[in-house]
């Protein structure tokens, strides 16, 4: 069925100089030159609104606008719902999408406000007074311990030391390009934070960044071997992902080429499918066995992270993980991005990270095991303000991925699964990969994090707080607006004005 295109290409012919930059730059083959009419033409049905042509047009002759051509209005069967039914009726396939849930569901970060100090507890000027943004992730002792001679026992379980409470979340080599991984690795090293390999293994060129690398072990065990485990600063067991809770991963064979297949240790051109469950984990006891197997394999030198999706019973799940021997719990909310996920799963499964984080922190505190683990949260951390709110709700640090992609040039066109990323990020095509310069990509990531670090200091200073540790779990510094009593109860905060 011929469906009217979602986007329209508006070309100002009086400005267009027929340079054909748009044609050369579009991996979706939207633009072409009509030699007979000496005109640039467009096939709008292929446009994903990545803005590549708009950005590079030297005369600003192009605009991409959302089409106002709609099917007859129906509050139940929306235009998008009808068109999705048409597509499935035509193909018989599952709808695929990329990035996080785009639907207009509540964004709780935007309904939480931060307190400020004024008189009795004066604010702190971060330009003139010391502010501590360092974070240590890992198991902490419940009490001060002393040795037999009375000296302090300073031995701790393995820790990750971050210069600021932000890390780059898991994006596998294969789902994103070599140059994107290089940008993340270089930036993490320069900043004194960490980046996560995702479930695709670690390219041999990036072992040099091991001190700032978190290596991931997923259900498919792609690229997992002894040298890989020992290369990182921490090991993450991926049990779930916010964008697709309850299902595994899938890298199409078209992306499993060259070094990607070598790094993942799979045949070139074959689909890399991670099953939904780990076939050796069906209980917390089974998870504990894997945690200690990985610790044993690395001589107990590295902290082990367990990553789970934010789902309805997340507090109980986290309680079990905290008793499994894991050092860190990573919780991924339902707005978390992905290279590819079934649309129905992405848009209908999971819960917001704000509610999940607050519930987990409260449960672990109530059970007296909060110091057993550190908590890292992700799934739509968009700004320094979101980081500060997350820490006040109980997080020790935050994962970012979509924001990192945006810093590298992503325009959030949500077509990563096609492998035709015009910005060189979510693609393996050599002609597209080279569009992302790792030197520029890493520089932009460093700039973003330095800006966030400065804003975090300013926000903390305004609250009269001079360290991340003093902010962690300090919900008195938060107030809600436009929230129900139940939402306020779960978040553990009062309404604005109280």
N, C-alpha and C positions, 0 to 999 in steps of 0.2 A: 504494500500500500504506500502510495506517495504522500509522505507527511511533510507539511510545510516546514522549512528549516527553522531551527531554534534561533539562529542569529542571522542578521543581514549585514552584508558588506556595503558600506556607503563610500563611494569613491568620487572625489571631486575632480572631474575631468579637467577643469581649468587649472588645477594645481599639479595633476599627474604629469610627469615628464617621461613616462614609459621607460624608466630605468630598469624595471623588472626585478628590483630588489625583493619585492613581496613574493614574486614567483620563486626566486631562488631560496628564500628563507623559510617557506612554508612546507613542512614535512607532510602536511595533509593534502597537498596539491589543490588548494583552494583557488589559487590565482593562475591565470595563463594569458599569454599574449596572442591576440588575434592579428596575424600579419596582414590579412586582407583589409581589415577595417582600421588597422593601426591603433587598436584599443586594448587595454587591460580588462579582462573579464574575470568573473568569479563563479565558482560552484559553491554556493553558500551551504549546501547540504553537508559539506565536509568540514565546515568551520567549527572549531571548539572554543573560540574566543580566547586564544592564548596571548593575544596582543603582540605577537612577534612582528607582524607586518606593520602594525600601527606604530610600534616603537621605533622601527628602523626606517620607516618611510622618510626620505630626506626633505620632502615638501609638505609633510603632514596632510597628505591627500586622502588618507584613509580613516574610517571610523568603523568599529564593530558595535552594532546595537542589538539588543534583544528584540526579536520580532514581536510586533503587537498583533499578529494574526493568530487568533485563538479560536478553538472550537466553542460551540455554544456553552455559555456558563452553566455550571452545575455544581452546587456546593458539595455534593457527594462524589461524583465522578469529575475530578478536576481535569484540566487540559493535560497535565503531566500523566495522570493515572490512565487516561484513555490512550495516549500515545504509547505508553509502556505496554499496554495490552496489545495494541496493534503490532508492536515490535516482537513480542513473544509469540503472537499468533503467526507471524511471518517466519520466525526462525526456529521456534520450538526450544529456545535456549534460555538459560538463566541470565538475568540482567547483571552486568558487572559495572562496578563504579570504583572510583579512586578517591583518595583523601578521606576526610572525616564526614560525619553526618551533617548535611547542610540544612536540615529542616528547621523551622522556626520554633524549636523547643527551648525551654528556659535556659539562659546562660546565667548561672548563679553568681559568677564573678561580678557581673554587672549589677547585681542586686545587693552586693555587700560593700559597705563603706568603711573606710579606715579612720580611726580616731587620731586626734592631734593634741599635743601638749601645749600649754600656754603659760600658766602661772605657777601653780603649786609643784608641778613636775615639768620644769622648763624643757623646751626642745634643745636638741644638740646640733651644732653646726658641723656637718661632715667635712668641711674644708679646713676647719681649725682644730677639731677634736678627733681623737682616734675612733674609728669604726671598724668592727671586726666582721668581715663577711666570709671568713673561712668556715668550712664545714667538714666534719669528720664522720664518715658513714661506716657503720659497723656496730657490732655488739658492744655495749658499755656495761661496766660493773654497777651493781646496785648500790654499793657502799664503798667508801674509802677503805683501801686495804693496806696493811703494813706488813713488812717482812719481820722475821724473828728479831732483828736488831733494832726494830722500831722505825726504820726508814720506810718511805712510801713505796708501795708496790706499784710501779708504773707500767707493768706489762698489760697490754691490751690484746684483744682478738684483732685479726688483720683489719685495717681501716683503709678507706679511700679518703684522701685529703684533697678537698676542692678549694680553690681560691675564692669561689662564690657558689651559691647554692643552685647552680644550673648545670645540666649536662646535655649532650646531644644524644637523643634517643636512638633506638635500633632502626636502621635502614640498611637492608642487606645489599651486598655487592651482587648485582644482577637486577634487583629492583631499581637501584640507582647506579649511576655510572662510576667508572674508575675516577674520573676527575672530581665528582661530587664527594666520593670517599676521601680522596686526597685533600680536598678543601676542609672537610670535617676533622680529619686527623691532624693536619697542620694547625688548624685553629685551636683545637683542644690542647695541643702541646704548648702552644704559645700562651694560652690563657691559664694553664694550670688546672684544667678540668678534664673531663673524659668524654670520649665518643664511643658508641656502641656499634659493633660489627653487624648486628642483625644475624639472621640465621643462615647466611650464605658463606660462612667462613671468612678467612682473612687473607687477602692477596699478599704474596710474598714481599712485595715492595713496601708494605705497611707494617711489617714486623718492627721496623725501627721506631715506630710510635707506640710500642707496646706498653710503656709506662703510663700512657694516657688512654689506653684502650680497654673496653669491656668486651669480652668475647662471649658470644651467646651460644647456648646449646638448646636446640628446639627438637621437636618430635622426629623430624627427618634426619637429624644428626649430620646435616650437610657440612662438609668441611671440617668436621671435628676429629682431631687426632692429638696426640700428646704434645707435640710442639705448639700446636694452636692453643691448647689450654694454658700452657706455660708462658705463652707470649704476652698474655694480657695482665692487667692489674687486678681484674676481678672476673668472675664467671657468672653469667646470668642464665638461669634456666627459664625458658619461655614456656609457661603453661597456658597463657592466653593473651589476647591482644584486643584492645578497646574497640577497634573498628570491626572486628569479627569474632566476638566471643563464641566459644563452643565449636569452632571449626578450625581446620589447619590452614596452611599457606599453600600457594600455588604460583610458581614462576613458570610462565609459558616457555616452551622449547625455543621459541624465537629469540628469547633473551639469554638462553643458556648456551652461549657461544664463546669460543676462544678461552680467555683466561677465566671467564665466569664458570664454565663447566670444569675447568681444571681446579679452580679454587673450591668449588662445591664437591668435587670428586664424583661427578656424574658424566655420562656420555654426552657429547656435544649434540645439541638439538633436542634433547629429551626433556619432557616436563619435570620440574622438581616439585613434587607434591609432599607436603608435610601432613601426616594424618592428624585428625582432630585430637585424639588422645596420644600421650606417650604410652606406648604399648607395654611399658614396664612400670607405669604409675597408675594405680587405681585406688590409692588411699594416701593419707598423710604419712603412714609408715613407709610406703613405697617411695614417696617423695624424699623422706629422710634418708633412705638408702642411697638415692642418687646424689643428694647433697653431700653426704659423707664420702661417697665414691669419688666425687670431684675434688673434695678436700684432700683425700688420701693421694689422689693422682698428682696433686700439686704441693704435697708435703705441708698442707695446712698453712700455706703462705698467703693465699688469696681469699678475700671474702666472697661468699656465694650469695647471689641475688636470685630471688624467685619473682618472676613477673607474671601477674595475673590481670585479667580484665575486670573492670568494675561491673559487678552483677548484683543481683538482689540480696544474696546472702554473703556479701563480701566481708563483713566483719567476722563472721564465723570462720570463713576460709583463711583470713589473715591470722586469726588466733591459732589455727592449726599450723600455718607456715612458721609462725614465731616459735613454735615448739618443735619444729622439724630440724633445727640446727642451722637454718638459713641466717645470714647476717643482715640482709637487707630485703625488704619487700618493695617491689615496684608495682604500682597500681595504675592501670591505663583506662581512662574514661572513654565514654562512647563517642566522643567527638575526635578521638585520636585518628590520625591519618593512616593511610595504607596505600601500597602500590596497586592493589587490586583486591576487591571483596565483592561478594554477591550483594546487590543493592538492598535486597530485603533484609539481610543480616545487618548490614551497615546502618540502616535507617530505623531498625526496630528492636535491636537487641542491645542490652547493656543499660547502664545508668550514668548520670553525670558524675564527673570526678569529684566535684565539690562535696556532694552528699556521701559518696563512697569514702573519701578521705576522712571526713569528720567522723563517720561511723566507725572506721577502723581505729583511728586514734583513741576514741572514747573506749572502745571495747578493750584494747590492749592496756589502757590505763586502769580501767575497772578491774581487770584481771591481774594487775601488778606485773605485767611482762613487757611494758613499753620499752624498757631499755634492752630487751633481748634482741631487738631489731631496729634498724633505721627505716624510715618510710620515704620512698621517692614517688612522686605523683606525676602523671602526664595525661595527655588527652585534651589539647586546646589550652596550653599555657601561652598566652599571646603577648604578654608585656611584663615589665617589672612589677606593675601593680598586682597582676595575677600571681606572680611569684611570692610577693609579700603576703597576700591573702592566704595562699596555700600554706605557707610556713606558719602563719597564725592559726590556721585550722589544724595544724599538727604535722605537716610534712617536714622532713629534714632537708630535702632538696627537690628539684623539679627536673623532669625530662622535657626537652623541646625537640620537635622534628619538623612540623609544618612551618613554624616560624624560622627555623634554620634554612629550610628549602626556599622560603620567601627571600631570605637574606641573600641567597645565592642566585636569585633571579626568577624563581618560580612565580607564575601568575595565576596559580590556583584554578586552572581550567579543568581539573579533575578528569584528565584523560591519560593518567600515568600507565594504565593497564594496556594501552595500545602500543607502547614502546616508541612513540613518535614525539617525544618531548622536544619541543622546539628550542628549549633553553639549555639542553645538554645535561639535564639532571636525571630524569627517569627514563633513560634510554641506553641501548647498547650499540646503536648505529654510529660508527666512527665519525661520519660527517656531522652528526649532531653532537656527539660527546665533546668534540673539540671546541664547540661554542662556549663551553664553560672553562674558563681559564682558572686553574687551581690557585694561582697566586692571587687573582682578584677575588675568587670565591672565599678563600681563607681570610683575606683582608676584610671583606664585608662581614663575615661571621665575627671576627675579632672586634670590629667596630660596633656591631650590634651588642655583643656581650659587655663591652666596656661602657656603652651607653646605659645598659640595664644595671650594671654594677653601680654606676653613679646615681641612678634613680632609686635603686634599693637603699643606698645610703641616705639619700634625701628623705625618703619615706620613713625610714627607721628614725632618722634624726627628728623629724616632725612629731613622731610618737614619743620621743624622749628615750629611745632604746638605742643602745650602741653595739649590739651584737646579735647575730642570727640566733644564737642559743637562747638569748633572753626573749626573742620573739616567738620561738617555736611553741606552738600550742597555746599562745597567749590570746585567747578568744575574746578577752575583755576589750581588746583593741579593735574589735569588729562590731559593726551594727548592720542590720538588714533593713531593706526597704522593699515594700510590695511583696512580702513573703507571708505565707500562711503560718499559723501557730505551729503546725506539724513540721514545716520546713525549718523554722527557727529552732525547733527542738532538736531536729537531727543535726543541724549545723552547730548547735550549741552556742548560739549567739542571741543577743537581745535585739529588739526592734529599735530603729533610730528614734531618738527622743527619750528612751528609757535610761 
